[in-house]
Amino acid sequence: MSHTVSPDPDELLDDTAERSAARGLRRRTVSEGPATGHEVLNNPASARISRVAGLSRRNVRTKHRRFLVEGPQGVREAVRHAPGRVLDVYLTEAALERHSEIWDEAVASGLYVHVTTQQVMDAMSPDAQGLLAVVATEEATGSEALATALDGARLVAVLTQAQDPGNAGAIIRAADAAGADAVVLVRGSVDPTAPKVVRSTAGSLFHLPVVTGVALDDAVTALHNAGLTVLAADGRGDFDLFEAESLLEAPSAWLLGNEAHGLPPEALSRADAVVSIPIYGKAESLNVAAAAAVCLYASARAQAQAPGRS
């Protein structure tokens, strides 16, 4: 299949002038497999490669409203669940052999696909594992986006001032696995399009709404307006998680605290109930991502077993 050329090149990724200037230089193409005939991008110093690499920085992501998805799982889920937002997909020749199904799905969806050398891939991202996608940022910010995400919701995770990107991504992944309807990152939390957050979600970022840019008070008001009970996860809670079936059966949202300081007093005061996870061993506490997974699964289980639920 020949290389797909966009009739309206993306501002960030347009390298038409550079490619024209390079005509006459020695080029290499893929000689076999599903990408036969595709040119292999082999210049790590090209403007296109530098612009893609720049998306690791927040100011560049904000300016161009693009972000990176690194690794086979994340790229696969982006191609499969959000193809309309995927602008370009890059694979090394080795990754193409291992993950030809991603190439096939991308081509079937009409996406722009590129084969690169390992050197070029490393220049774009040292964490890509041979696969990388550039994806358009979805507008899911503010009160209107939150109201849309909460319509009909029964289980929501709310991150208050979450700063660790690995934990934030792990919570999004846990929420997805538990069947949550949305994740809310309260204003002051980490950027969900930061590379480490995206990697840590393992593709879950494309499975459920992730809403940002909402103040805590506004988030709690919206949760109550949507008919959700607001539960706070805190070690000093009045309720034991495993003895709170009546609380957990109702549609609910979990407030989850900062990694270092837990939930601030204003968050605890806005919750309908403060719930603690019992510690049976000698650990002082649970990592916030582990605590989030336990709480979300407890709610999902209680809701599934509640009378009247099949």
Helices and strands as residue ranges (DSSP letters): H 16-21, E 40-41, H 47-54, H 58-64, E 66-70, H 72-81, G 83-85, E 86-92, H 93-98, H 100-108, E 113-116, H 118-124, E 131-136, H 143-150, E 155-159, H 165-177, E 182-186, H 195-201, G 204-206, E 210-214, H 216-225, E 229-233, E 239-240, G 241-243, H 245-248, E 252-256, H 265-270, E 273-276, H 288-305
